[in-house]
Amino acid sequence: MATPQVPQWFAQAKVGMFYHFGLYTLLANTNENELRQITPKDEYRKKFAEFNPTRFNADEWADCAISMGARYIVPTAKHAEGFCLWDSKLTDLKSTATPFGRDIIAELSAAAAKKGIKFCLYFNLETWLNDGNDIWNRQGMCYADFFEAQLTELLTGYGPIGLIWFDHLHPELPRDRFQQIIATIKRLQPECLVNDRGIPNHTPLMGDYITPERRIPDVDPSNDWFVEACDSMGAKSWGYFTNDVFFSAIEMAKRLSLCRSKGYNFLINVEPMPDGTIRPECVTLARELGAWTRNNQAAVNAGRCRIEPLDSVAPYQPSLGVSTIAGNTLYLHLHQWPMTDEIFVKVTGRPIKATIAGERLRIKVEENGLRMSALPLVPPAGYAPWIVAVEFDGAPQALPEPKTVIPMREGEFYLSPVAAEPHCVSGVFGLPCINRFPNGNISMGSFAHVNDSMTWWVDSPSEGEFDVHLSLGSIKGQADASFELVCGPSSLKGRTWLTGHYSLPVRKSIGRLRLAQGENQIVLRVTEVPGGAFSDVHGITLILAAPAGVE
C-alpha cells in the first residue's frame, strides 16, 4: 500500500490544539471514559438538562490555540457518550436541544475561519447514551448509515474541514463499510484528512496518518507514514476533571521538541470547564508553551534529525536532548544542561559557528565528532529545551557507531546497547531505539514483539567459557518477559526482572556462554512478552571464566 501524502498545511502546522468537551465535563470526577463505566445512564442523562456553558466563547478558544502556536484546532464534535456539539438533525442528543441551545461546532468553525487557523473535528464511533428511541432509530436507519449521515452533516454544513479524527470502535462498522465512509468523506471534501483509527488491529492501516496517544514512539521508516502524536496537558484526563494534575510548560516543550526531532505534529489537549471557559491552568500552559515556540521558531520548524547532543563528561555520554535540521544548520535541543561547559556531537562536517542565546561557542573538530565548549555555567534565561544552532559548510552527517565489540580488558567484554544491531518484527510503532537517560544510563528500549532481537559481533582473541551478566531496566509491564541468548551452539534462557524503572538497571548473572576464537555472533531474542513489552536492555558483560580448579 502506498504511503499517503498529507497536504502542505498539515505538514507545516507542527502544533494543533485538542478540546474535549461534552456532558462528561459536568461530571468532572474522573476521566471521560471511566465515567461511562461508573455512572448509571440515568444519572448521566440528567446532565443533558444541566448543560449550559454560558461563558463559552469560540473566539477565546481559538485565541488560546493561537497563543500556544497551534495552526489547527480539533474539538470533540461527538465523544463516545453520543452527545453532539452541533445541530444534528438525526439525534436528540445535541447541544442545541439543551438549555444552552447553541451550535458549538458552527461557532468554532466561524472563529477558526476568522482567525486564519484550520478547523478539524474529532468524531467518536460510539454512541453510548442512545437508547434505541432516537431520531435515527425512529427513521429506521442502521447504525452505519446514521454514522455516515452525521459525518455528511458536518462535511456539508460547517465549511472546510481539515481532518476527521476518528476514535474507538463499533461492531456495526466493519472494514469494508468503513472504507465506504472514508470514500464519502473524500468525495464531499477531497482535501479532508482521515486518521488511522476506527478499525481493530489497524492492519493494513487506513486513513492518511497515524496517531499515537500519550507517547512519542519511533515509527517504521519503511512505511514513512506521517505522524501526529497527541497528548493532554492533564496527566489523568482529557475532559475536565476537578482533581487533575498538569504537566509543566518545560515538560510540554520537551515533548514538542521530541516530536519535532522525529518530524511529527503534536496535538495538545486542553480541558474546557462546565461554564465553557478553558481551564486556567491550560490557558497559562498554552501561553507559556507558545512563548517557547516563538522564541525557538527556527528549531521547531526544522526537519527531523537523529543526531543527539551528548554530555562529554558523564559516563557513557548520556543524551542531553534531541535535534532538528534545516539545510546546513543543526539545531541541538538541550533537554538537560551539561555537567560542564561543553557538549559533544557525533557528526562529521565543516562547522562554521555554534551559538546559544546569541553567544558563540568554541568548536573543536575531533576524529569522532565535534566538541563545543564555553557554554555558560548556568542555562540562559528561559526554560528548557535550550537551543544550540550549529552552522556547517555543507550538510552535516551523523557518524556511525562502531559495531564490532573488542575486549574492555583482558578476558572481559561489554556489549553496549549502541553497539547492537536491533531487529523488530514488522509493526508501525514500538521500534527498538537507543535511550540515553540524564542519570548517564543508556538502554535499547521499545521491544514489544516475540522475535524482536539485538545482535552483537564480538571479536574474541581465544576460545573460552564466559560468565554472562545481563543488565536490564523494567517497569511492571516489562517484567517477567522471556528471552534467549545465543552464541553459536551455546545458548541461555531466562526471564526479565522488575527494577522499578526502565532507566534504572539491575545486573544479574544468567549463566555461561562459549565463545569461539575470532568473530562471534551473539543474539538476544525476545521469546515471550506477557506484559506487552520487554525490558530495556542496558548491556551485557562477558567475563572469562576461570578454568576448573583455578581461582
C-alpha positions as CSV (number, residue, x, y, z in Angstrom):
1,M,0.0,0.0,0.0
2,A,1.4,3.4,-1.0
3,T,2.1,5.8,1.8
4,P,-0.5,8.6,1.7
5,Q,0.9,12.1,1.3
6,V,-0.5,14.8,3.6
7,P,-1.2,18.3,2.3
8,Q,1.2,21.0,2.9
9,W,-0.8,22.8,5.5
10,F,-0.8,19.8,7.8
11,A,2.9,19.1,7.3
12,Q,3.7,22.7,8.1
13,A,1.3,23.0,11.0
14,K,3.6,21.4,13.6
15,V,1.1,22.0,16.5
16,G,-2.6,21.6,17.0
17,M,-5.0,22.1,19.9
18,F,-7.4,19.4,21.0
19,Y,-10.6,20.3,23.1
20,H,-12.5,17.6,25.0
21,F,-15.9,19.0,25.9
22,G,-19.3,17.3,26.4
23,L,-21.7,16.1,29.1
24,Y,-18.7,14.3,30.8
25,T,-17.4,17.8,31.5
26,L,-20.3,18.4,34.0
27,L,-19.5,15.1,35.9
28,A,-15.8,16.0,36.4
29,N,-14.9,13.3,38.9
30,T,-12.7,11.2,36.7
31,N,-11.7,11.0,33.1
32,E,-14.3,10.9,30.3
33,N,-14.0,7.2,29.5
34,E,-14.1,5.9,33.1
35,L,-17.3,8.0,33.7
36,R,-19.3,5.7,31.4
37,Q,-18.1,2.7,33.5
38,I,-19.0,4.0,36.9
39,T,-22.0,6.3,36.2
40,P,-25.5,4.8,35.6
41,K,-27.0,6.0,32.3
42,D,-30.0,7.6,34.0
43,E,-27.7,9.7,36.2
44,Y,-25.5,10.6,33.2
45,R,-28.6,11.7,31.2
46,K,-29.5,14.2,33.9
47,K,-26.6,16.3,32.8
48,F,-28.3,16.9,29.5
49,A,-30.8,19.2,31.2
50,E,-27.9,20.9,33.1
51,F,-25.7,21.6,30.0
52,N,-25.5,25.4,29.8
53,P,-21.9,26.7,29.3
54,T,-23.0,30.3,29.2
55,R,-19.4,31.6,29.2
56,F,-18.4,29.7,26.1
57,N,-16.7,32.0,23.6
58,A,-15.5,30.4,20.4
59,D,-13.1,33.3,19.7
60,E,-11.4,32.8,23.1
61,W,-11.0,29.1,22.4
62,A,-9.3,29.9,19.1
63,D,-7.2,32.6,20.7
64,C,-5.9,30.1,23.3
65,A,-4.8,27.8,20.4
66,I,-3.1,30.7,18.7
67,S,-1.3,31.7,21.9
68,M,0.2,28.2,22.0
69,G,1.4,28.4,18.4
70,A,-1.3,25.9,17.1
71,R,-2.2,26.1,13.5
72,Y,-5.3,23.9,13.7
73,I,-8.0,23.0,16.3
74,V,-9.8,19.7,16.9
75,P,-12.9,20.0,19.1
76,T,-14.8,16.8,20.0
77,A,-17.9,17.1,17.8
78,K,-19.1,13.8,19.4
79,H,-17.4,11.7,22.0
80,A,-18.3,8.1,23.0
81,E,-21.2,9.2,25.1
82,G,-23.0,10.1,21.9
83,F,-23.7,13.8,22.7
84,C,-23.2,16.1,19.7
85,L,-21.9,19.6,19.8
86,W,-23.7,20.6,16.6
87,D,-27.3,20.8,15.5
88,S,-27.6,17.3,14.1
89,K,-31.0,16.5,12.5
90,L,-30.6,12.8,13.3
91,T,-30.4,12.9,17.1
92,D,-31.9,14.4,20.2
93,L,-28.6,14.2,22.0
94,K,-27.2,17.6,20.9
95,S,-26.2,20.9,22.4
96,T,-29.0,22.8,20.6
97,A,-31.5,20.7,22.5
98,T,-30.1,21.6,25.9
99,P,-30.7,24.8,27.9
100,F,-27.7,26.2,26.1
101,G,-29.4,25.9,22.8
102,R,-26.4,26.8,20.6
103,D,-24.4,25.1,17.9
104,I,-20.9,25.0,19.3
105,I,-19.3,23.5,16.2
106,A,-20.7,26.2,14.0
107,E,-19.4,28.9,16.3
108,L,-15.9,27.3,16.4
109,S,-15.8,26.9,12.7
110,A,-16.6,30.6,12.2
111,A,-14.0,31.6,14.8
112,A,-11.3,29.4,13.1
113,A,-12.0,30.9,9.7
114,K,-11.9,34.4,11.1
115,K,-8.6,33.8,13.0
116,G,-7.0,32.0,10.0
117,I,-6.4,28.6,11.5
118,K,-7.6,25.2,10.2
119,F,-10.8,23.7,11.6
120,C,-10.9,20.0,12.2
121,L,-13.2,17.6,14.0
122,Y,-12.9,14.7,16.4
123,F,-15.7,12.1,15.8
124,N,-16.1,9.0,18.0
125,L,-17.6,5.8,16.7
126,E,-19.6,5.0,19.8
127,T,-23.0,6.4,20.8
128,W,-23.3,5.1,24.4
129,L,-26.4,7.1,25.6
130,N,-28.6,6.1,22.7
131,D,-31.5,4.0,24.0
132,G,-32.9,2.9,20.6
133,N,-35.6,5.7,20.6
134,D,-33.6,8.4,18.9
135,I,-34.5,10.2,15.7
136,W,-32.4,8.0,13.5
137,N,-33.8,4.9,15.2
138,R,-37.4,6.0,14.5
139,Q,-36.4,6.7,10.9
140,G,-35.3,3.1,10.5
141,M,-31.7,3.8,9.9
142,C,-29.0,1.2,10.6
143,Y,-26.0,2.4,12.7
144,A,-23.6,2.6,9.8
145,D,-26.0,4.8,7.8
146,F,-26.6,7.1,10.8
147,F,-22.8,7.4,11.3
148,E,-22.2,8.3,7.7
149,A,-25.2,10.7,7.6
150,Q,-23.9,12.6,10.7
151,L,-20.5,12.9,9.0
152,T,-22.2,14.2,5.9
153,E,-24.0,16.9,8.0
154,L,-20.6,18.1,9.3
155,L,-18.9,18.0,6.0
156,T,-21.6,19.8,4.1
157,G,-22.7,22.4,6.7
158,Y,-19.7,23.7,8.5
159,G,-17.2,24.9,5.9
160,P,-13.9,23.4,5.0
161,I,-12.8,20.6,7.4
162,G,-9.1,20.0,7.6
163,L,-9.4,16.5,9.1
164,I,-11.7,14.0,10.8
165,W,-10.1,12.5,13.9
166,F,-11.9,9.1,14.5
167,D,-11.6,7.3,17.8
168,H,-12.8,4.0,19.4
169,L,-14.5,1.1,17.5
170,H,-18.1,-0.1,16.8
171,P,-19.2,-3.6,15.9
172,E,-21.5,-2.4,13.2
173,L,-18.7,-0.7,11.3
174,P,-16.7,-3.5,9.6
175,R,-13.7,-2.6,7.5
176,D,-15.4,-2.6,4.1
177,R,-18.2,-0.3,5.4
178,F,-15.6,2.0,7.0
179,Q,-13.8,2.2,3.7
180,Q,-17.0,3.3,2.0
181,I,-17.4,6.0,4.7
182,I,-13.9,7.3,4.1
183,A,-14.7,7.4,0.4
184,T,-17.7,9.6,1.2
185,I,-15.5,11.9,3.2
186,K,-13.1,12.3,0.3
187,R,-16.0,12.8,-2.1
188,L,-17.5,15.6,0.0
189,Q,-14.2,17.3,0.9
190,P,-11.3,15.9,-1.1
191,E,-8.7,17.7,1.0
192,C,-10.0,16.4,4.3
193,L,-7.6,14.1,6.0
194,V,-8.7,11.0,7.9
195,N,-6.7,9.5,10.8
196,D,-5.8,5.8,11.3
197,R,-8.4,4.8,14.0
198,G,-11.8,3.1,13.9
199,I,-10.7,-0.4,12.7
200,P,-9.4,-3.1,15.0
201,N,-5.7,-4.1,14.6
202,H,-5.1,-1.3,12.0
203,T,-3.7,-3.9,9.5
204,P,-3.3,-2.7,6.9
205,L,-3.5,0.9,8.0
206,M,-6.4,3.0,6.8
207,G,-6.5,6.8,6.6
208,D,-3.9,9.3,5.9
209,Y,-1.7,9.5,9.0
210,I,-1.2,7.7,12.4
211,T,-2.0,9.0,15.9
212,P,0.0,7.5,18.8
213,E,-1.5,8.6,22.1
214,R,0.3,9.7,25.3
215,R,3.6,8.5,23.8
216,I,6.1,9.6,21.1
217,P,7.4,6.3,19.6
218,D,9.6,5.7,16.7
219,V,7.8,4.6,13.5
220,D,9.0,2.0,11.0
221,P,10.8,4.1,8.4
222,S,9.9,1.7,5.6
223,N,6.3,3.0,5.9
224,D,7.1,6.7,6.2
225,W,3.6,7.4,7.5
226,F,3.0,11.0,8.7
227,V,2.6,11.0,12.5
228,E,0.6,13.3,14.8
229,A,1.3,12.4,18.4
230,C,-1.4,13.5,20.8
231,D,-1.2,14.2,24.5
232,S,-3.1,16.2,27.1
233,M,-1.9,18.9,29.5
234,G,-3.6,17.0,32.3
235,A,-1.9,13.8,33.4
236,K,-5.1,12.0,34.4
237,S,-7.8,13.1,31.9
238,W,-8.7,14.6,28.6
239,G,-12.0,16.1,29.6
240,Y,-12.4,18.4,32.6
241,F,-11.5,16.6,35.8
242,T,-11.6,18.5,39.1
243,N,-8.6,16.7,40.6
244,D,-6.4,16.6,37.5
245,V,-2.7,17.4,37.7
246,F,-0.9,19.2,35.0
247,F,2.4,18.8,33.2
248,S,4.8,21.8,33.4
249,A,5.5,24.1,30.4
250,I,9.0,22.7,30.5
251,E,7.7,19.1,30.1
252,M,5.3,20.0,27.3
253,A,8.1,21.9,25.5
254,K,10.3,18.8,25.8
255,R,7.6,16.7,24.3
256,L,7.1,19.1,21.4
257,S,10.8,19.2,20.9
258,L,10.9,15.4,20.8
259,C,8.0,15.3,18.3
260,R,9.8,17.8,16.0
261,S,13.0,15.8,16.2
262,K,11.1,12.9,14.7
263,G,9.2,15.1,12.2
264,Y,5.8,14.6,13.9
265,N,3.0,17.1,14.6
266,F,1.9,17.5,18.2
267,L,-1.8,17.7,19.1
268,I,-2.1,19.1,22.6
269,N,-5.4,18.8,24.6
270,V,-6.9,21.4,26.9
271,E,-9.8,21.0,29.3
272,P,-12.8,23.4,28.9
273,M,-14.8,23.7,32.1
274,P,-18.6,23.3,32.6
275,D,-19.1,27.1,32.1
276,G,-17.5,26.9,28.7
277,T,-14.2,28.6,29.5
278,I,-10.9,26.8,29.1
279,R,-9.4,25.8,32.4
280,P,-7.0,28.5,33.7
281,E,-4.1,26.0,34.1
282,C,-4.4,25.1,30.4
283,V,-4.6,28.8,29.3
284,T,-1.4,29.5,31.2
285,L,0.4,26.4,29.9
286,A,-0.7,27.3,26.3
287,R,0.7,30.8,26.6
288,E,4.0,29.6,28.1
289,L,4.5,26.9,25.5
290,G,3.7,29.4,22.8
291,A,6.3,31.8,24.1
292,W,8.9,29.0,24.0
293,T,7.8,28.0,20.4
294,R,8.0,31.6,19.2
295,N,11.4,32.1,20.7
296,N,12.8,29.0,19.0
297,Q,10.7,29.1,15.8
298,A,13.6,28.1,13.5
299,A,14.5,25.0,15.5
300,V,10.8,24.0,15.8
301,N,10.1,24.4,12.1
302,A,13.3,22.5,11.1
303,G,13.1,18.9,9.9
304,R,13.6,15.6,11.7
305,C,17.1,14.5,12.7
306,R,18.6,11.6,14.7
307,I,21.7,13.3,16.0
308,E,21.8,13.8,19.7
309,P,23.8,16.3,21.8
310,L,25.8,14.3,24.4
311,D,27.3,15.1,27.7
312,S,31.0,14.6,27.1
313,V,32.0,14.3,30.8
314,A,29.4,12.0,32.4
315,P,29.9,8.2,32.0
316,Y,28.8,6.7,28.7
317,Q,28.0,10.1,27.2
318,P,24.3,10.4,28.2
319,S,22.0,12.3,25.9
320,L,21.2,15.9,26.6
321,G,18.3,16.1,24.2
322,V,17.4,15.8,20.5
323,S,17.9,17.8,17.3
324,T,16.3,19.1,14.2
325,I,18.0,20.2,11.0
326,A,17.3,22.8,8.2
327,G,19.7,22.9,5.3
328,N,23.2,23.2,6.8
329,T,22.1,24.2,10.2
330,L,21.8,21.7,13.0
331,Y,19.7,22.7,16.0
332,L,20.6,20.9,19.2
333,H,17.6,20.9,21.7
334,L,19.2,20.6,25.2
335,H,16.6,19.0,27.4
336,Q,19.3,18.8,30.2
337,W,22.1,21.2,30.9
338,P,25.6,19.5,30.7
339,M,27.7,18.8,33.8
340,T,30.5,21.1,32.5
341,D,30.7,23.9,29.9
342,E,30.9,21.6,26.9
343,I,28.8,19.2,24.8
344,F,29.7,16.6,22.2
345,V,28.0,15.7,18.9
346,K,28.9,12.6,16.8
347,V,28.8,14.3,13.4
348,T,31.2,14.9,10.5
349,G,31.3,18.2,8.6
350,R,33.0,21.6,8.5
351,P,31.4,23.7,11.2
352,I,31.3,27.5,10.7
353,K,29.9,28.6,14.1
354,A,27.8,27.4,17.0
355,T,25.7,29.8,19.1
356,I,23.3,29.6,22.1
357,A,21.2,32.6,23.1
358,G,23.3,34.7,20.7
359,E,26.6,33.8,22.3
360,R,29.3,31.9,20.2
361,L,30.8,28.7,21.4
362,R,34.2,27.3,20.8
363,I,34.3,24.3,18.4
364,K,36.9,21.6,18.2
365,V,36.8,19.0,15.4
366,E,37.8,15.6,16.7
367,E,38.0,12.2,15.0
368,N,34.7,11.0,16.3
369,G,32.7,14.3,16.3
370,L,32.5,17.9,17.4
371,R,33.2,19.2,20.9
372,M,31.6,22.6,21.7
373,S,32.7,24.4,24.8
374,A,32.4,27.8,26.5
375,L,28.7,27.2,27.4
376,P,27.6,29.4,30.3
377,L,27.8,27.5,33.6
378,V,24.1,28.3,34.2
379,P,21.5,28.0,31.5
380,P,20.4,31.1,29.6
381,A,17.2,32.9,30.6
382,G,14.0,30.9,29.8
383,Y,13.4,27.2,30.3
384,A,14.4,24.1,28.5
385,P,14.9,23.0,25.8
386,W,17.7,25.4,25.2
387,I,18.7,25.6,21.5
388,V,22.3,25.5,20.2
389,A,22.4,26.4,16.5
390,V,25.4,24.9,14.7
391,E,26.1,26.1,11.1
392,F,28.1,24.0,8.7
393,D,29.7,24.5,5.3
394,G,27.6,21.8,3.8
395,A,25.2,19.3,5.3
396,P,26.5,17.6,8.5
397,Q,26.3,13.8,8.6
398,A,25.9,11.5,11.7
399,L,28.9,9.3,12.4
400,P,28.0,5.6,12.7
401,E,28.5,3.8,16.0
402,P,31.2,1.1,15.9
403,K,29.6,-2.4,15.8
404,T,32.4,-4.9,16.5
405,V,32.9,-5.4,20.2
406,I,36.5,-5.7,21.4
407,P,37.7,-6.5,24.9
408,M,37.4,-3.8,27.5
409,R,40.3,-5.5,29.3
410,E,41.8,-9.0,29.2
411,G,39.1,-11.6,29.4
412,E,36.2,-9.1,29.6
413,F,33.7,-7.7,27.0
414,Y,31.0,-5.1,27.4
415,L,28.2,-5.4,24.9
416,S,26.7,-1.9,24.9
417,P,23.2,-1.1,23.5
418,V,24.8,1.3,20.9
419,A,26.9,-1.5,19.5
420,A,23.9,-3.8,18.9
421,E,22.1,-4.2,15.6
422,P,18.4,-4.2,16.6
423,H,15.6,-6.0,14.7
424,C,11.9,-5.5,15.2
425,V,9.1,-7.7,14.0
426,S,7.1,-5.7,11.4
427,G,4.9,-3.1,13.1
428,V,4.1,0.6,12.9
429,F,5.1,1.5,16.5
430,G,7.4,0.1,19.1
431,L,10.6,0.0,17.1
432,P,13.7,-0.5,19.3
433,C,15.6,2.6,19.9
434,I,18.5,3.9,22.0
435,N,17.6,5.7,25.1
436,R,20.1,8.0,26.8
437,F,19.0,9.0,30.3
438,P,20.0,12.0,32.3
439,N,21.5,9.7,35.0
440,G,24.1,8.5,32.5
441,N,22.5,5.2,31.7
442,I,22.0,4.0,28.1
443,S,19.5,1.3,27.0
444,M,17.9,-0.2,24.0
445,G,14.2,0.1,24.5
446,S,10.8,-0.3,23.0
447,F,10.9,-4.1,22.3
448,A,7.3,-5.3,22.2
449,H,7.1,-8.4,20.0
450,V,8.2,-12.0,20.1
451,N,11.4,-12.4,18.0
452,D,12.5,-8.8,18.4
453,S,16.2,-9.1,18.8
454,M,19.6,-7.4,19.4
455,T,22.8,-8.7,17.7
456,W,26.4,-8.1,18.6
457,W,29.6,-9.1,16.8
458,V,32.3,-10.0,19.3
459,D,35.9,-10.4,18.4
460,S,37.4,-12.8,20.9
461,P,41.2,-13.5,20.9
462,S,40.7,-17.0,22.2
463,E,38.1,-19.7,22.7
464,G,36.6,-20.0,26.2
465,E,33.7,-20.1,28.6
466,F,32.3,-16.7,29.7
467,D,30.1,-15.8,32.6
468,V,27.2,-13.7,31.4
469,H,25.9,-10.7,33.3
470,L,22.8,-9.1,31.8
471,S,21.7,-5.5,32.8
472,L,18.0,-4.8,32.5
473,G,15.7,-1.9,33.5
474,S,12.0,-2.7,33.8
475,I,8.7,-1.3,34.9
476,K,5.9,-3.7,35.8
477,G,4.7,-4.3,32.2
478,Q,8.2,-5.2,31.1
479,A,9.0,-7.7,33.8
480,D,8.6,-11.5,33.6
481,A,9.2,-11.5,29.8
482,S,11.3,-14.3,28.5
483,F,14.4,-14.3,26.3
484,E,17.1,-16.5,24.7
485,L,20.7,-15.5,24.4
486,V,22.5,-17.4,21.7
487,C,26.2,-17.7,20.6
488,G,26.8,-20.4,18.1
489,P,25.8,-23.8,19.5
490,S,25.6,-22.5,23.1
491,S,22.5,-20.6,24.5
492,L,20.9,-19.4,27.7
493,K,17.3,-18.8,28.5
494,G,15.7,-16.6,31.2
495,R,13.0,-14.1,32.3
496,T,13.3,-10.4,32.9
497,W,13.0,-8.8,36.3
498,L,11.4,-5.8,37.8
499,T,13.8,-2.9,38.7
500,G,11.4,-0.1,39.3
501,H,12.1,1.9,36.1
502,Y,13.5,1.2,32.7
503,S,16.2,3.8,33.3
504,L,17.4,2.0,36.4
505,P,19.2,-1.2,35.5
506,V,19.9,-4.2,37.7
507,R,22.6,-6.6,36.7
508,K,22.2,-10.3,37.2
509,S,24.3,-13.4,36.3
510,I,22.3,-15.6,33.9
511,G,24.8,-18.4,33.2
512,R,27.7,-19.1,30.8
513,L,28.3,-19.0,27.0
514,R,31.1,-20.4,25.0
515,L,32.8,-18.0,22.5
516,A,35.0,-19.3,19.7
517,Q,38.3,-17.6,18.8
518,G,37.7,-14.8,16.3
519,E,34.3,-13.3,15.4
520,N,31.2,-14.4,17.3
521,Q,27.6,-13.5,16.7
522,I,25.7,-13.1,19.9
523,V,21.9,-12.6,19.7
524,L,19.5,-11.7,22.4
525,R,16.0,-12.7,21.2
526,V,12.6,-12.0,22.8
527,T,10.6,-15.2,23.2
528,E,7.6,-14.0,25.3
529,V,6.1,-10.6,26.3
530,P,3.1,-11.4,28.7
531,G,3.0,-7.7,29.8
532,G,3.1,-6.3,26.3
533,A,6.7,-5.1,26.4
534,F,10.3,-6.3,27.0
535,S,12.7,-4.8,29.4
536,D,15.1,-2.0,28.4
537,V,18.5,-3.7,27.7
538,H,21.3,-1.8,29.3
539,G,24.1,-4.1,28.2
540,I,25.7,-7.5,28.7
541,T,29.1,-8.1,30.3
542,L,31.1,-11.2,29.5
543,I,33.8,-12.3,31.9
544,L,36.2,-15.1,31.0
545,A,35.5,-17.9,33.5
546,A,38.5,-19.3,35.4
547,P,39.4,-22.9,34.3
548,A,38.2,-25.6,36.7
549,G,40.3,-25.8,39.8
550,V,41.7,-22.3,39.3
551,E,40.5,-19.4,41.5
